Amino acid sequence: MALPYAPDALEPVISAETLGFHHGKHLLAYVNNLNAALPGSGLENMPLEELLLNAQGGMLNNAGQIMNHNLYFAQFTSPKADNAPTGRLAQAIKEEYGSFEAFKEIFAKAGATLFGSGWAWLSADSQGNLHITQEPNAANPLQHGLRPLLTMDVWEHAYYLDYQNRRPDHLAALWQIIDWDVVAARYEE
C-alpha cells in the first residue's frame, strides 16, 4: 500500500525518518515474507481479510501485520489542533465512554499498558457497539468478530526514533493526526 500522504506530512507527530523505516522497511518485510510463503499454500487467491482468518504460523503473523499496518497508515492526516470525530461516530463514542476525552484516556491507557508489542484498537461489533481492545503481536479484532476502526501501533519501531521509550507521549501525540473521516467511514460500513 502506498502512503496517501507525503513522508513528512505527519511531522512533528511522526517524523519522515520513522515513517521511512516503519512503512518502507518493516511493512515491506511483512509483505515480502507473506508473498514468499503463499505459493503452494492453497491460500494464494484469498483477500487479506480472509487470509487473516484462515492462515496459521508465519503466514498468519505476516498477514496480520500487513492488515494492521494498512489500517494504521490509512487513518492519518496532517496534524490538526482540536482534532475530534463528528457525526454518528462521535455520538457512539459519547454514548459508550461518556465523552471524547474519556474515550481518549481509556484508549491511550490500553496502548500504554499493553505488555510488549502489539496494538490498541477501537472496533465495532455487528450491532455498532464500540469496543477497545489490546491485541498482542500481529493479532487483529477481526479474529474476534469485530470490525476494526482505529488503531495505535505500540511496537517500538512505530515510535522509538521520535519518542525513545516514551510510549505514552507518542500515543498522546497521535490524536493530532487521526483522520476521523476515515475512521467514521469504517464505522459506517
C-alpha positions in Angstrom: 0.0 0.0 0.0 1.4 3.4 -1.0 1.1 6.1 1.6 -1.8 8.5 0.9 0.3 11.5 2.0 3.9 12.8 1.7 6.5 11.2 4.0 6.8 14.4 6.0 3.1 15.1 6.2 2.7 13.7 9.8 5.6 15.8 11.3 6.2 16.5 14.1 4.0 13.7 15.4 5.7 11.0 13.2 8.9 12.0 11.5 9.7 11.2 7.9 12.6 9.1 9.2 10.3 7.0 11.4 7.7 6.7 8.5 10.5 5.6 6.2 11.6 2.8 8.5 8.1 1.8 9.6 6.4 1.9 6.2 9.3 1.5 3.9 11.1 -1.3 5.8 9.0 -3.0 8.5 5.8 -3.2 6.5 7.7 -4.2 3.3 9.3 -7.1 5.2 5.9 -8.4 6.2 4.7 -8.1 2.6 7.8 -9.9 1.2 7.6 -12.6 3.8 3.9 -13.3 3.1 4.5 -13.3 -0.7 7.3 -15.8 -0.3 5.2 -18.1 1.8 2.0 -18.0 -0.3 2.9 -20.1 -3.3 1.7 -23.7 -3.0 -0.2 -22.9 0.2 -3.7 -23.1 -1.3 -4.3 -19.6 0.1 -2.8 -17.6 -2.8 -6.0 -16.0 -4.1 -7.6 -15.1 -0.7 -8.3 -11.5 0.1 -6.1 -10.3 3.0 -9.0 -10.3 5.5 -9.8 -14.0 4.7 -6.2 -14.9 4.9 -6.0 -13.4 8.3 -8.9 -15.6 9.4 -7.5 -18.8 7.7 -3.7 -18.8 7.8 -1.5 -20.2 10.5 2.0 -19.7 11.8 4.3 -17.3 9.9 1.7 -16.6 7.2 -0.8 -15.6 9.9 1.7 -13.3 11.6 2.6 -11.6 8.3 -1.0 -11.3 7.1 -1.9 -9.8 10.4 0.9 -7.3 10.3 0.0 -6.2 6.8 -3.7 -5.8 7.6 -2.8 -3.9 10.8 -0.3 -1.6 9.2 -2.6 -0.9 6.2 -5.4 0.2 8.6 -2.8 2.2 10.7 -1.2 4.1 7.9 -4.5 4.9 6.1 -6.0 6.6 9.2 -3.6 9.6 9.3 -3.6 13.1 8.0 -1.6 16.2 8.7 -1.7 17.4 12.3 -4.7 19.4 13.4 -5.4 21.2 16.7 -8.6 20.0 18.5 -8.9 17.0 16.2 -12.1 15.0 17.0 -14.7 12.9 15.4 -18.1 14.1 14.3 -21.5 12.6 13.4 -22.6 9.1 14.3 -19.1 8.0 15.4 -18.8 10.9 17.8 -22.3 10.1 19.2 -21.4 6.4 19.6 -18.2 7.3 21.4 -20.1 9.7 23.7 -22.7 7.0 24.4 -20.2 4.3 25.2 -17.5 6.2 27.0 -19.3 9.4 28.3 -17.2 11.8 26.4 -14.5 12.0 23.7 -11.9 13.0 26.4 -12.8 9.9 28.5 -12.5 7.7 25.4 -9.1 9.1 24.6 -7.9 8.4 28.1 -9.2 4.8 28.1 -7.8 4.1 24.6 -4.4 5.6 25.4 -4.3 3.5 28.6 -4.9 0.4 26.6 -2.0 1.3 24.3 0.3 2.3 27.1 -0.3 -0.7 29.3 -0.1 -3.4 26.6 2.8 -5.6 27.7 5.4 -6.0 25.0 4.4 -5.3 21.4 1.0 -5.1 19.7 -1.9 -2.8 19.0 -4.6 -0.9 20.8 -7.9 -1.0 18.8 -11.3 0.7 18.6 -13.6 -1.7 16.9 -17.4 -2.2 16.4 -19.4 -5.3 16.8 -22.2 -6.2 14.4 -24.7 -4.0 16.3 -22.4 -1.0 16.1 -21.3 -1.1 19.7 -17.8 0.1 20.3 -15.0 -1.9 22.0 -11.5 -1.0 23.0 -9.1 -4.0 22.9 -5.5 -4.8 23.3 -4.1 -7.2 20.7 -0.7 -8.6 21.1 1.8 -9.0 18.3 0.0 -9.4 14.9 -3.5 -10.1 16.2 -6.5 -8.1 14.9 -10.0 -7.6 16.2 -11.3 -9.4 13.0 -10.2 -12.6 14.7 -12.8 -11.9 17.4 -15.7 -11.0 15.1 -15.1 -7.2 15.5 -14.7 -4.6 12.7 -11.5 -2.6 13.3 -12.0 1.2 13.2 -8.9 2.9 14.7 -5.6 1.5 15.8 -2.4 2.6 17.5 0.7 0.6 16.9 2.7 0.1 20.1 5.5 -1.9 18.6 8.7 0.1 19.4 9.5 0.6 15.7 6.4 2.8 15.4 7.8 5.5 17.8 11.3 4.8 19.1 13.2 7.1 16.8 10.9 10.0 17.7 10.0 9.2 21.3 12.5 6.6 22.5 10.9 4.7 25.4 8.1 7.3 25.9 5.2 5.3 24.5 2.5 7.3 26.4 3.9 10.6 24.8 3.7 9.0 21.4 0.1 7.8 21.9 -0.9 11.3 23.2 0.5 12.9 20.1 -1.3 10.6 17.7 -4.6 12.2 18.3 -3.5 15.2 16.3 -3.1 13.2 13.1 -6.2 10.9 13.2 -8.2 11.3 10.0 -11.7 11.0 11.6 -13.3 10.9 8.2 -11.5 7.6 7.5 -12.4 6.2 10.9 -16.1 7.3 10.6 -16.3 5.6 7.1 -15.0 2.3 8.7 -17.8 2.7 11.3 -20.4 3.3 8.7 -19.5 0.2 6.7 
